[in-house]
């Protein structure tokens, strides 16, 4: 698989990563199988999808434990990305950016992941009660201590800003400018897909001009862009799509032209090319510093997703995708 470089630290990863969250958090708890997910991780590593993206809050903690089982055997094949800054309570999720907590959380993640170093340690969300520079400073100390190789930041305020167009990521950019004064940012993780292209306006250019890597979260639109979901599809109670305005039967039907356009492009590249692969290839085409991180928990989906790294969209393909109707439905 093609390799891409993330940030000033020149961290090399496979062009397509693996989002591990669905293996133990938020999607269809009744269908989670640890051994099946472990095979998916190994398949990704076999195919060169070296970036494994997890977080301490996924589970909580069980996702890191799962990834750790794979790392115990194949640490040299993997690029480990995990996150800190969010705590899962009984009823809600809260931010914790206190320096002491960050240090303890890192040590706990290292134990669960069965590794001596985390390749990319990301701030999941800034704590409104703690200056972000203090949190970032504690994370920088972890780099200096040899426990972490590089630092990243996840985009904030997406839901609150969706109606403001290009100003969607203003809050994230302000945070990035502040923490960049403390220690270099190697990567930013934010949503980017054919039906959620807002990061192209300001956040992606910010990263490009500063040599910062961009990890594209939800590049398959929570599964919609695969073309395998039909209007009226039922979701389990713990699945966030069950309460998502874009996944009502009406909005899924209204957004079918987006999937139809991806199918048209796929057919031009061969009968075995899928809409999901076209959607991922579109993300890859946004720049050499962009790495899509699709979530998957089965080997077959990992295999399909990683094959997108070899798909090269033409200028006509990109033009046709750019002319698709914008996705309908609120994300608030």
Phi and psi restraints in degrees (value plus and minus 20) as a CYANA .aco file:
   2 UNK   PHI     -73.5   -33.5
   2 UNK   PSI     123.3   163.3
   3 UNK   PHI    -126.3   -86.3
   3 UNK   PSI     124.2   164.2
   4 UNK   PHI    -145.7  -105.7
   4 UNK   PSI     133.6   173.6
   5 UNK   PHI    -126.2   -86.2
   5 UNK   PSI     111.7   151.7
   6 UNK   PHI    -127.6   -87.6
   6 UNK   PSI      97.7   137.7
   7 UNK   PHI      50.4    90.4
   7 UNK   PSI     157.8   197.8
   8 UNK   PHI     -84.4   -44.4
   8 UNK   PSI     -43.0    -3.0
   9 UNK   PHI     -94.6   -54.6
   9 UNK   PSI     -25.1    14.9
  10 UNK   PHI      35.2    75.2
  10 UNK   PSI      33.5    73.5
  11 UNK   PHI    -107.1   -67.1
  11 UNK   PSI      99.4   139.4
  12 UNK   PHI    -112.7   -72.7
  12 UNK   PSI     111.2   151.2
  13 UNK   PHI    -159.3  -119.3
  13 UNK   PSI     142.8   182.8
  14 UNK   PHI     -83.2   -43.2
  14 UNK   PSI     129.4   169.4
  15 UNK   PHI     -82.9   -42.9
  15 UNK   PSI     -46.9    -6.9
  16 UNK   PHI    -138.0   -98.0
  16 UNK   PSI     112.5   152.5
  17 UNK   PHI    -121.9   -81.9
  17 UNK   PSI    -191.9  -151.9
  18 UNK   PHI    -149.7  -109.7
  18 UNK   PSI      97.4   137.4
  19 UNK   PHI    -102.8   -62.8
  19 UNK   PSI      97.9   137.9
  20 UNK   PHI    -110.5   -70.5
  20 UNK   PSI     -29.2    10.8
  21 UNK   PHI     -71.0   -31.0
  21 UNK   PSI     -66.0   -26.0
  22 UNK   PHI     -81.5   -41.5
  22 UNK   PSI     -35.5     4.5
  23 UNK   PHI     -89.5   -49.5
  23 UNK   PSI     -43.0    -3.0
  24 UNK   PHI    -172.5  -132.5
  24 UNK   PSI      -1.8    38.2
  25 UNK   PHI    -176.5  -136.5
  25 UNK   PSI     110.8   150.8
  26 UNK   PHI      58.8    98.8
  26 UNK   PSI     -47.1    -7.1
  27 UNK   PHI    -138.9   -98.9
  27 UNK   PSI      95.2   135.2
  28 UNK   PHI      30.6    70.6
  28 UNK   PSI      50.1    90.1
  29 UNK   PHI     -78.7   -38.7
  29 UNK   PSI     -54.1   -14.1
  30 UNK   PHI     -89.4   -49.4
  30 UNK   PSI     -35.2     4.8
  31 UNK   PHI    -129.8   -89.8
  31 UNK   PSI      -3.5    36.5
  32 UNK   PHI    -104.0   -64.0
  32 UNK   PSI     111.9   151.9
  33 UNK   PHI    -154.4  -114.4
  33 UNK   PSI      95.2   135.2
  34 UNK   PHI     -78.3   -38.3
  34 UNK   PSI     -64.2   -24.2
  35 UNK   PHI     -85.7   -45.7
  35 UNK   PSI     -58.8   -18.8
  36 UNK   PHI     -82.9   -42.9
  36 UNK   PSI     -63.2   -23.2
  37 UNK   PHI     -85.9   -45.9
  37 UNK   PSI     -58.6   -18.6
  38 UNK   PHI     -82.8   -42.8
  38 UNK   PSI     -59.3   -19.3
  39 UNK   PHI     -83.6   -43.6
  39 UNK   PSI     -56.3   -16.3
  40 UNK   PHI     -83.6   -43.6
  40 UNK   PSI     -60.5   -20.5
  41 UNK   PHI     -83.1   -43.1
  41 UNK   PSI     -65.9   -25.9
  42 UNK   PHI     -82.9   -42.9
  42 UNK   PSI     -58.5   -18.5
  43 UNK   PHI     -82.3   -42.3
  43 UNK   PSI     -63.2   -23.2
  44 UNK   PHI     -78.8   -38.8
  44 UNK   PSI     -65.9   -25.9
  45 UNK   PHI     -85.7   -45.7
  45 UNK   PSI     -57.7   -17.7
  46 UNK   PHI     -79.7   -39.7
  46 UNK   PSI     -55.5   -15.5
  47 UNK   PHI    -110.5   -70.5
  47 UNK   PSI     -19.9    20.1
  48 UNK   PHI      72.8   112.8
  48 UNK   PSI     -15.7    24.3
  49 UNK   PHI    -101.2   -61.2
  49 UNK   PSI      60.4   100.4
  50 UNK   PHI     -99.3   -59.3
  50 UNK   PSI     -45.0    -5.0
  51 UNK   PHI     -98.6   -58.6
  51 UNK   PSI      93.6   133.6
  52 UNK   PHI    -125.9   -85.9
  52 UNK   PSI      96.0   136.0
  53 UNK   PHI    -124.9   -84.9
  53 UNK   PSI     100.1   140.1
  54 UNK   PHI    -158.2  -118.2
  54 UNK   PSI    -188.9  -148.9
  55 UNK   PHI    -184.8  -144.8
  55 UNK   PSI     131.9   171.9
  56 UNK   PHI     -86.4   -46.4
  56 UNK   PSI     -46.3    -6.3
  57 UNK   PHI     -98.8   -58.8
  57 UNK   PSI     -35.3     4.7
  58 UNK   PHI     -92.4   -52.4
  58 UNK   PSI      90.4   130.4
  59 UNK   PHI     107.7   147.7
  59 UNK   PSI     -85.0   -45.0
  60 UNK   PHI     -92.4   -52.4
  60 UNK   PSI     135.9   175.9
  61 UNK   PHI      55.9    95.9
  61 UNK   PSI     -48.9    -8.9
  62 UNK   PHI     -86.4   -46.4
  62 UNK   PSI     -48.5    -8.5
  63 UNK   PHI     -87.9   -47.9
  63 UNK   PSI     -62.9   -22.9
  64 UNK   PHI     -83.3   -43.3
  64 UNK   PSI     -58.4   -18.4
  65 UNK   PHI     -81.2   -41.2
  65 UNK   PSI     -61.3   -21.3
  66 UNK   PHI     -83.9   -43.9
  66 UNK   PSI     -69.1   -29.1
  67 UNK   PHI     -80.4   -40.4
  67 UNK   PSI     -58.1   -18.1
  68 UNK   PHI     -80.2   -40.2
  68 UNK   PSI     -53.5   -13.5
  69 UNK   PHI     -82.3   -42.3
  69 UNK   PSI     -58.9   -18.9
  70 UNK   PHI     -92.6   -52.6
  70 UNK   PSI     -60.4   -20.4
  71 UNK   PHI     -85.6   -45.6
  71 UNK   PSI     -48.9    -8.9
  72 UNK   PHI     -77.5   -37.5
  72 UNK   PSI     -52.7   -12.7
  73 UNK   PHI    -116.7   -76.7
  73 UNK   PSI     -46.2    -6.2
  74 UNK   PHI    -157.8  -117.8
  74 UNK   PSI      21.5    61.5
  75 UNK   PHI     -78.7   -38.7
  75 UNK   PSI     -57.9   -17.9
  76 UNK   PHI     -89.5   -49.5
  76 UNK   PSI     -37.4     2.6
  77 UNK   PHI    -108.0   -68.0
  77 UNK   PSI     -32.2     7.8
  78 UNK   PHI    -133.0   -93.0
  78 UNK   PSI     130.5   170.5
  79 UNK   PHI    -133.5   -93.5
  79 UNK   PSI      93.9   133.9
  80 UNK   PHI    -118.0   -78.0
  80 UNK   PSI     101.6   141.6
  81 UNK   PHI    -139.5   -99.5
  81 UNK   PSI     103.0   143.0
  82 UNK   PHI    -155.3  -115.3
  82 UNK   PSI     155.7   195.7
  83 UNK   PHI    -153.4  -113.4
  83 UNK   PSI     138.4   178.4
  84 UNK   PHI    -159.7  -119.7
  84 UNK   PSI     136.4   176.4
  85 UNK   PHI     101.8   141.8
  85 UNK   PSI     -28.3    11.7
  86 UNK   PHI    -145.7  -105.7
  86 UNK   PSI     118.0   158.0
  87 UNK   PHI    -136.1   -96.1
  87 UNK   PSI     117.3   157.3
  88 UNK   PHI    -116.4   -76.4
  88 UNK   PSI      96.7   136.7
  89 UNK   PHI    -118.4   -78.4
  89 UNK   PSI    -192.6  -152.6
  90 UNK   PHI     -85.9   -45.9
  90 UNK   PSI     -57.2   -17.2
  91 UNK   PHI    -139.0   -99.0
  91 UNK   PSI     -34.6     5.4
  92 UNK   PHI    -177.3  -137.3
  92 UNK   PSI     154.3   194.3
  93 UNK   PHI    -131.7   -91.7
  93 UNK   PSI     112.6   152.6
  94 UNK   PHI    -144.3  -104.3
  94 UNK   PSI     132.7   172.7
  95 UNK   PHI    -108.4   -68.4
  95 UNK   PSI     125.1   165.1
  96 UNK   PHI    -162.0  -122.0
  96 UNK   PSI      87.5   127.5
  97 UNK   PHI    -134.0   -94.0
  97 UNK   PSI      -1.5    38.5
  98 UNK   PHI     -86.5   -46.5
  98 UNK   PSI     114.9   154.9
  99 UNK   PHI     -73.2   -33.2
  99 UNK   PSI     -62.4   -22.4
 100 UNK   PHI     -81.8   -41.8
 100 UNK   PSI     -59.7   -19.7
 101 UNK   PHI     -86.1   -46.1
 101 UNK   PSI     -62.1   -22.1
 102 UNK   PHI     -78.6   -38.6
 102 UNK   PSI     -63.2   -23.2
 103 UNK   PHI     -84.1   -44.1
 103 UNK   PSI     -64.8   -24.8
 104 UNK   PHI     -85.8   -45.8
 104 UNK   PSI     -59.8   -19.8
 105 UNK   PHI     -84.8   -44.8
 105 UNK   PSI     -58.3   -18.3
 106 UNK   PHI     -83.6   -43.6
 106 UNK   PSI     -65.7   -25.7
 107 UNK   PHI     -80.8   -40.8
 107 UNK   PSI     -59.5   -19.5
 108 UNK   PHI     -87.0   -47.0
 108 UNK   PSI     -60.1   -20.1
 109 UNK   PHI     -84.0   -44.0
 109 UNK   PSI     -61.1   -21.1
 110 UNK   PHI     -79.5   -39.5
 110 UNK   PSI     -60.8   -20.8
 111 UNK   PHI     -85.9   -45.9
 111 UNK   PSI     -64.7   -24.7
 112 UNK   PHI     -86.7   -46.7
 112 UNK   PSI     -56.4   -16.4
 113 UNK   PHI    -101.7   -61.7
 113 UNK   PSI     -27.4    12.6
 114 UNK   PHI      34.9    74.9
 114 UNK   PSI      28.1    68.1
 115 UNK   PHI    -161.0  -121.0
 115 UNK   PSI     141.7   181.7
 116 UNK   PHI    -112.7   -72.7
 116 UNK   PSI     -35.0     5.0
 117 UNK   PHI    -169.4  -129.4
 117 UNK   PSI     122.3   162.3
 118 UNK   PHI    -118.8   -78.8
 118 UNK   PSI     107.3   147.3
 119 UNK   PHI     -88.7   -48.7
 119 UNK   PSI     -63.8   -23.8
 120 UNK   PHI    -156.2  -116.2
 120 UNK   PSI      98.0   138.0
 121 UNK   PHI    -128.1   -88.1
 121 UNK   PSI      97.3   137.3
 122 UNK   PHI    -128.4   -88.4
 122 UNK   PSI     120.9   160.9
 123 UNK   PHI    -101.4   -61.4
 123 UNK   PSI      92.7   132.7
 124 UNK   PHI     -88.0   -48.0
 124 UNK   PSI     -68.1   -28.1
 125 UNK   PHI    -171.7  -131.7
 125 UNK   PSI     123.0   163.0
 126 UNK   PHI     -94.7   -54.7
 126 UNK   PSI     124.2   164.2
 127 UNK   PHI    -104.3   -64.3
 127 UNK   PSI      99.7   139.7
 128 UNK   PHI     -84.7   -44.7
 128 UNK   PSI     -35.2     4.8
 129 UNK   PHI    -112.9   -72.9
 129 UNK   PSI     -24.6    15.4
 130 UNK   PHI    -149.5  -109.5
 130 UNK   PSI     107.5   147.5
 131 UNK   PHI     -73.5   -33.5
 131 UNK   PSI     111.9   151.9
 132 UNK   PHI     -81.4   -41.4
 132 UNK   PSI     -46.9    -6.9
 133 UNK   PHI     -83.6   -43.6
 133 UNK   PSI     -54.0   -14.0
 134 UNK   PHI     -88.7   -48.7
 134 UNK   PSI     -63.0   -23.0
 135 UNK   PHI     -82.7   -42.7
 135 UNK   PSI     -66.4   -26.4
 136 UNK   PHI     -85.5   -45.5
 136 UNK   PSI     -55.6   -15.6
 137 UNK   PHI     -82.5   -42.5
 137 UNK   PSI     -60.5   -20.5
 138 UNK   PHI     -85.1   -45.1
 138 UNK   PSI     -57.6   -17.6
 139 UNK   PHI     -86.8   -46.8
 139 UNK   PSI     -58.2   -18.2
 140 UNK   PHI     -83.5   -43.5
 140 UNK   PSI     -55.3   -15.3
 141 UNK   PHI     -81.8   -41.8
 141 UNK   PSI     -52.7   -12.7
 142 UNK   PHI     -87.6   -47.6
 142 UNK   PSI     -52.7   -12.7
 143 UNK   PHI     -86.3   -46.3
 143 UNK   PSI     -66.1   -26.1
 144 UNK   PHI     -84.0   -44.0
 144 UNK   PSI     -48.7    -8.7
 145 UNK   PHI    -102.8   -62.8
 145 UNK   PSI     -25.0    15.0
 146 UNK   PHI      62.7   102.7
 146 UNK   PSI      -9.7    30.3
 147 UNK   PHI    -108.2   -68.2
 147 UNK   PSI     -39.3     0.7
 148 UNK   PHI    -158.0  -118.0
 148 UNK   PSI     124.1   164.1
 149 UNK   PHI    -113.1   -73.1
 149 UNK   PSI     -57.2   -17.2
 150 UNK   PHI    -174.7  -134.7
 150 UNK   PSI     143.0   183.0
 151 UNK   PHI    -138.7   -98.7
 151 UNK   PSI     126.6   166.6
 152 UNK   PHI    -158.1  -118.1
 152 UNK   PSI     147.6   187.6
 153 UNK   PHI    -155.5  -115.5
 153 UNK   PSI     115.3   155.3
 154 UNK   PHI    -109.5   -69.5
 154 UNK   PSI     123.1   163.1
 155 UNK   PHI     -82.4   -42.4
 155 UNK   PSI     125.1   165.1
 156 UNK   PHI    -141.5  -101.5
 156 UNK   PSI     140.6   180.6
 157 UNK   PHI      50.0    90.0
 157 UNK   PSI       0.2    40.2
 158 UNK   PHI     -83.3   -43.3
 158 UNK   PSI     -67.7   -27.7
 159 UNK   PHI     -84.5   -44.5
 159 UNK   PSI     -60.0   -20.0
 160 UNK   PHI     -87.4   -47.4
 160 UNK   PSI     -46.0    -6.0
 161 UNK   PHI    -127.0   -87.0
 161 UNK   PSI     -14.2    25.8
 162 UNK   PHI     -81.6   -41.6
 162 UNK   PSI     -48.6    -8.6
 163 UNK   PHI     -99.7   -59.7
 163 UNK   PSI     -24.6    15.4
 164 UNK   PHI    -120.5   -80.5
 164 UNK   PSI     -11.8    28.2
 165 UNK   PHI      42.6    82.6
 165 UNK   PSI    -139.4   -99.4
 166 UNK   PHI     -85.0   -45.0
 166 UNK   PSI     -36.7     3.3
 167 UNK   PHI    -107.0   -67.0
 167 UNK   PSI     -13.4    26.6
 168 UNK   PHI     -72.0   -32.0
 168 UNK   PSI     -64.8   -24.8
 169 UNK   PHI    -124.6   -84.6
 169 UNK   PSI      -0.5    39.5
 170 UNK   PHI     -77.8   -37.8
 170 UNK   PSI     -62.1   -22.1
 171 UNK   PHI     -82.5   -42.5
 171 UNK   PSI     -61.5   -21.5
 172 UNK   PHI     -84.3   -44.3
 172 UNK   PSI     -63.1   -23.1
 173 UNK   PHI     -84.0   -44.0
 173 UNK   PSI     -59.2   -19.2
 174 UNK   PHI     -81.8   -41.8
 174 UNK   PSI     -62.1   -22.1
 175 UNK   PHI     -83.8   -43.8
 175 UNK   PSI     -62.0   -22.0
 176 UNK   PHI     -81.2   -41.2
 176 UNK   PSI     -62.3   -22.3
 177 UNK   PHI     -82.8   -42.8
 177 UNK   PSI     -55.9   -15.9
 178 UNK   PHI     -91.6   -51.6
 178 UNK   PSI     -68.8   -28.8
 179 UNK   PHI     -92.6   -52.6
 179 UNK   PSI     -45.9    -5.9
 180 UNK   PHI     -81.5   -41.5
 180 UNK   PSI     -44.7    -4.7
 181 UNK   PHI     -94.9   -54.9
 181 UNK   PSI     -38.0     2.0
 182 UNK   PHI    -115.5   -75.5
 182 UNK   PSI     -66.5   -26.5
 183 UNK   PHI    -181.5  -141.5
 183 UNK   PSI     123.6   163.6
 184 UNK   PHI     -79.5   -39.5
 184 UNK   PSI     118.9   158.9
 185 UNK   PHI    -107.2   -67.2
 185 UNK   PSI     104.5   144.5
 186 UNK   PHI    -113.4   -73.4
 186 UNK   PSI     -49.2    -9.2
 187 UNK   PHI    -173.1  -133.1
 187 UNK   PSI     130.6   170.6
 188 UNK   PHI    -142.3  -102.3
 188 UNK   PSI     115.1   155.1
 189 UNK   PHI    -133.2   -93.2
 189 UNK   PSI     107.3   147.3
 190 UNK   PHI    -174.8  -134.8
 190 UNK   PSI     140.5   180.5
 191 UNK   PHI     -87.3   -47.3
 191 UNK   PSI     116.6   156.6
 192 UNK   PHI    -175.2  -135.2
 192 UNK   PSI     103.6   143.6
 193 UNK   PHI    -179.5  -139.5
 193 UNK   PSI     153.1   193.1
 194 UNK   PHI     -76.7   -36.7
 194 UNK   PSI     -56.7   -16.7
 195 UNK   PHI    -118.7   -78.7
 195 UNK   PSI     -17.9    22.1
 196 UNK   PHI    -160.1  -120.1
 196 UNK   PSI      52.7    92.7
 197 UNK   PHI    -111.9   -71.9
 197 UNK   PSI      -7.6    32.4
 198 UNK   PHI     -77.0   -37.0
 198 UNK   PSI     -50.1   -10.1
 199 UNK   PHI     -82.3   -42.3
 199 UNK   PSI     -39.6     0.4
 200 UNK   PHI     -85.4   -45.4
 200 UNK   PSI     -43.7    -3.7
 201 UNK   PHI     -89.8   -49.8
 201 UNK   PSI     -72.0   -32.0
 202 UNK   PHI    -152.3  -112.3
 202 UNK   PSI     -60.1   -20.1
 203 UNK   PHI     -90.8   -50.8
 203 UNK   PSI     -65.4   -25.4
 204 UNK   PHI     -84.0   -44.0
 204 UNK   PSI     -64.3   -24.3
 205 UNK   PHI     -80.8   -40.8
 205 UNK   PSI     -56.7   -16.7
 206 UNK   PHI     -78.6   -38.6
 206 UNK   PSI     -66.4   -26.4
 207 UNK   PHI     -84.7   -44.7
 207 UNK   PSI     -63.0   -23.0
 208 UNK   PHI     -80.7   -40.7
 208 UNK   PSI     -65.5   -25.5
 209 UNK   PHI     -93.3   -53.3
 209 UNK   PSI     -34.5     5.5
 210 UNK   PHI    -131.9   -91.9
 210 UNK   PSI     -13.9    26.1
 211 UNK   PHI      48.1    88.1
 211 UNK   PSI       9.6    49.6
 212 UNK   PHI    -118.8   -78.8
 212 UNK   PSI     114.0   154.0
 213 UNK   PHI     -90.9   -50.9
 213 UNK   PSI     134.7   174.7
 214 UNK   PHI    -146.0  -106.0
 214 UNK   PSI      97.2   137.2
 215 UNK   PHI    -116.6   -76.6
 215 UNK   PSI      94.9   134.9
 216 UNK   PHI    -106.0   -66.0
 216 UNK   PSI      86.6   126.6
 217 UNK   PHI    -101.7   -61.7
 217 UNK   PSI     131.9   171.9
 218 UNK   PHI      29.7    69.7
 218 UNK   PSI      27.2    67.2
 219 UNK   PHI     -89.1   -49.1
 219 UNK   PSI     -32.9     7.1
 220 UNK   PHI    -125.8   -85.8
 220 UNK   PSI      -2.3    37.7
 221 UNK   PHI      38.1    78.1
 221 UNK   PSI      28.7    68.7
 222 UNK   PHI      35.8    75.8
 222 UNK   PSI      10.6    50.6
 223 UNK   PHI      76.1   116.1
 223 UNK   PSI     -35.1     4.9
 224 UNK   PHI     -84.2   -44.2
 224 UNK   PSI     -58.3   -18.3
 225 UNK   PHI     -96.2   -56.2
 225 UNK   PSI     -24.1    15.9
 226 UNK   PHI     -93.6   -53.6
 226 UNK   PSI     -41.1    -1.1
 227 UNK   PHI      59.8    99.8
 227 UNK   PSI     -14.3    25.7
 228 UNK   PHI    -114.2   -74.2
 228 UNK   PSI     -27.3    12.7
 229 UNK   PHI    -118.1   -78.1
 229 UNK   PSI     114.5   154.5
 230 UNK   PHI    -130.2   -90.2
 230 UNK   PSI     129.5   169.5
 231 UNK   PHI     -73.1   -33.1
 231 UNK   PSI     113.0   153.0
 232 UNK   PHI      68.9   108.9
 232 UNK   PSI     -17.2    22.8
 233 UNK   PHI     -80.7   -40.7
 233 UNK   PSI     114.9   154.9
 234 UNK   PHI    -104.5   -64.5
 234 UNK   PSI     123.2   163.2
 235 UNK   PHI    -141.8  -101.8
 235 UNK   PSI     125.8   165.8
 236 UNK   PHI     -87.0   -47.0
 236 UNK   PSI     139.9   179.9
 237 UNK   PHI     -80.4   -40.4
 237 UNK   PSI     -52.3   -12.3
 238 UNK   PHI    -106.0   -66.0
 238 UNK   PSI     -21.9    18.1
 239 UNK   PHI    -103.6   -63.6
 239 UNK   PSI     101.5   141.5
 240 UNK   PHI     -79.7   -39.7
 240 UNK   PSI     -41.7    -1.7
 241 UNK   PHI     -89.2   -49.2
 241 UNK   PSI     -39.1     0.9
 242 UNK   PHI     -85.0   -45.0
 242 UNK   PSI     -42.4    -2.4
 243 UNK   PHI    -137.9   -97.9
 243 UNK   PSI      -8.4    31.6
 244 UNK   PHI    -110.6   -70.6
 244 UNK   PSI     104.1   144.1
 245 UNK   PHI     -77.0   -37.0
 245 UNK   PSI     -48.8    -8.8
 246 UNK   PHI     -98.8   -58.8
 246 UNK   PSI     -29.4    10.6
 247 UNK   PHI    -129.3   -89.3
 247 UNK   PSI      -1.1    38.9
 248 UNK   PHI     -91.5   -51.5
 248 UNK   PSI     138.1   178.1
 249 UNK   PHI     -77.6   -37.6
 249 UNK   PSI     -59.6   -19.6
 250 UNK   PHI     -84.6   -44.6
 250 UNK   PSI     -66.6   -26.6
 251 UNK   PHI     -93.3   -53.3
 251 UNK   PSI     -54.0   -14.0
 252 UNK   PHI     -84.5   -44.5
 252 UNK   PSI     -58.0   -18.0
 253 UNK   PHI     -86.7   -46.7
 253 UNK   PSI     -61.5   -21.5
 254 UNK   PHI     -85.9   -45.9
 254 UNK   PSI     -46.9    -6.9
 255 UNK   PHI    -115.5   -75.5
 255 UNK   PSI     -13.7    26.3
 256 UNK   PHI     -79.5   -39.5
 256 UNK   PSI     -51.9   -11.9
 257 UNK   PHI     -77.8   -37.8
 257 UNK   PSI     -48.5    -8.5
 258 UNK   PHI     -85.0   -45.0
 258 UNK   PSI     -67.4   -27.4
 259 UNK   PHI     -86.0   -46.0
 259 UNK   PSI     -59.3   -19.3
 260 UNK   PHI     -80.0   -40.0
 260 UNK   PSI     -59.0   -19.0
 261 UNK   PHI     -84.9   -44.9
 261 UNK   PSI     -60.4   -20.4
 262 UNK   PHI     -84.6   -44.6
 262 UNK   PSI     -56.9   -16.9
 263 UNK   PHI     -84.4   -44.4
 263 UNK   PSI     -60.4   -20.4
 264 UNK   PHI     -80.8   -40.8
 264 UNK   PSI     -64.6   -24.6
 265 UNK   PHI     -84.5   -44.5
 265 UNK   PSI     -62.7   -22.7
 266 UNK   PHI     -78.7   -38.7
 266 UNK   PSI     -62.4   -22.4
 267 UNK   PHI     -81.0   -41.0
 267 UNK   PSI     -51.9   -11.9
 268 UNK   PHI     -88.4   -48.4
 268 UNK   PSI     -39.6     0.4
 269 UNK   PHI    -121.7   -81.7
 269 UNK   PSI     -21.1    18.9
 270 UNK   PHI     112.6   152.6
 270 UNK   PSI     135.0   175.0
 271 UNK   PHI     -88.7   -48.7
 271 UNK   PSI     -39.4     0.6
 272 UNK   PHI    -115.7   -75.7
 272 UNK   PSI     -19.2    20.8
 273 UNK   PHI    -105.0   -65.0
 273 UNK   PSI     117.4   157.4
 274 UNK   PHI    -130.9   -90.9
 274 UNK   PSI     140.5   180.5
 275 UNK   PHI     -77.4   -37.4
 275 UNK   PSI     -56.2   -16.2
 276 UNK   PHI     -81.5   -41.5
 276 UNK   PSI     -62.2   -22.2
 277 UNK   PHI     -86.0   -46.0
 277 UNK   PSI     -56.8   -16.8
 278 UNK   PHI     -85.4   -45.4
 278 UNK   PSI     -62.4   -22.4
 279 UNK   PHI     -80.9   -40.9
 279 UNK   PSI     -60.9   -20.9
 280 UNK   PHI     -91.7   -51.7
 280 UNK   PSI     -58.2   -18.2
 281 UNK   PHI     -83.1   -43.1
 281 UNK   PSI     -54.9   -14.9
 282 UNK   PHI     -82.7   -42.7
 282 UNK   PSI     -63.3   -23.3
 283 UNK   PHI     -82.5   -42.5
 283 UNK   PSI     -65.7   -25.7
 284 UNK   PHI     -80.0   -40.0
 284 UNK   PSI     -51.9   -11.9
 285 UNK   PHI     -93.7   -53.7
 285 UNK   PSI     -26.8    13.2
 286 UNK   PHI     -99.9   -59.9
 286 UNK   PSI     -25.0    15.0
 287 UNK   PHI     132.5   172.5
 287 UNK   PSI     132.5   172.5
 288 UNK   PHI     -90.1   -50.1
 288 UNK   PSI     -30.7     9.3
 289 UNK   PHI    -115.8   -75.8
 289 UNK   PSI     -13.9    26.1
 290 UNK   PHI    -121.6   -81.6
 290 UNK   PSI     111.2   151.2
 291 UNK   PHI    -147.8  -107.8
 291 UNK   PSI      90.1   130.1
 292 UNK   PHI     -90.7   -50.7
 292 UNK   PSI     123.1   163.1
 293 UNK   PHI    -146.1  -106.1
 293 UNK   PSI      53.8    93.8
 294 UNK   PHI     -91.2   -51.2
 294 UNK   PSI     119.2   159.2
 295 UNK   PHI     -99.5   -59.5
 295 UNK   PSI     123.8   163.8
 296 UNK   PHI    -180.7  -140.7
 296 UNK   PSI     131.3   171.3
 297 UNK   PHI    -153.8  -113.8
 297 UNK   PSI      -8.9    31.1
 298 UNK   PHI    -151.1  -111.1
 298 UNK   PSI     126.2   166.2
 299 UNK   PHI     -77.0   -37.0
 299 UNK   PSI     -61.0   -21.0
 300 UNK   PHI     -83.9   -43.9
 300 UNK   PSI     -56.6   -16.6
 301 UNK   PHI     -93.5   -53.5
 301 UNK   PSI     -55.9   -15.9
 302 UNK   PHI     -80.8   -40.8
 302 UNK   PSI     -64.0   -24.0
 303 UNK   PHI     -81.7   -41.7
 303 UNK   PSI     -64.9   -24.9
 304 UNK   PHI     -83.5   -43.5
 304 UNK   PSI     -65.2   -25.2
 305 UNK   PHI     -85.1   -45.1
 305 UNK   PSI     -63.9   -23.9
 306 UNK   PHI     -87.5   -47.5
 306 UNK   PSI     -47.8    -7.8
 307 UNK   PHI     -83.7   -43.7
 307 UNK   PSI     -39.5     0.5
 308 UNK   PHI     -84.1   -44.1
 308 UNK   PSI     -41.5    -1.5
 309 UNK   PHI     -83.2   -43.2
 309 UNK   PSI     -43.7    -3.7
 310 UNK   PHI    -114.5   -74.5
 310 UNK   PSI     -22.0    18.0
 311 UNK   PHI    -109.9   -69.9
 311 UNK   PSI     103.8   143.8
 312 UNK   PHI    -130.5   -90.5
 312 UNK   PSI      93.9   133.9
 313 UNK   PHI     -99.0   -59.0
 313 UNK   PSI     122.4   162.4
 314 UNK   PHI    -104.0   -64.0
 314 UNK   PSI     150.8   190.8
 315 UNK   PHI     -82.0   -42.0
 315 UNK   PSI     -56.6   -16.6
 316 UNK   PHI     -85.4   -45.4
 316 UNK   PSI     -59.5   -19.5
 317 UNK   PHI     -79.6   -39.6
 317 UNK   PSI     -68.7   -28.7
 318 UNK   PHI     -84.3   -44.3
 318 UNK   PSI     -57.2   -17.2
 319 UNK   PHI     -84.7   -44.7
 319 UNK   PSI     -63.3   -23.3
 320 UNK   PHI     -84.0   -44.0
 320 UNK   PSI     -60.1   -20.1
 321 UNK   PHI     -86.6   -46.6
 321 UNK   PSI     -59.4   -19.4
 322 UNK   PHI     -83.2   -43.2
 322 UNK   PSI     -47.3    -7.3
 323 UNK   PHI    -111.7   -71.7
 323 UNK   PSI     -17.7    22.3
 324 UNK   PHI     -85.1   -45.1
 324 UNK   PSI     129.6   169.6
 325 UNK   PHI     -83.9   -43.9
 325 UNK   PSI     122.9   162.9
 326 UNK   PHI     -82.4   -42.4
 326 UNK   PSI     128.3   168.3
 327 UNK   PHI     -82.7   -42.7
 327 UNK   PSI     123.4   163.4
 328 UNK   PHI    -122.6   -82.6
 328 UNK   PSI     132.2   172.2
 329 UNK   PHI      89.4   129.4
 329 UNK   PSI     116.0   156.0
 330 UNK   PHI     -94.0   -54.0
 330 UNK   PSI     134.7   174.7
 331 UNK   PHI    -125.5   -85.5
 331 UNK   PSI     -16.8    23.2
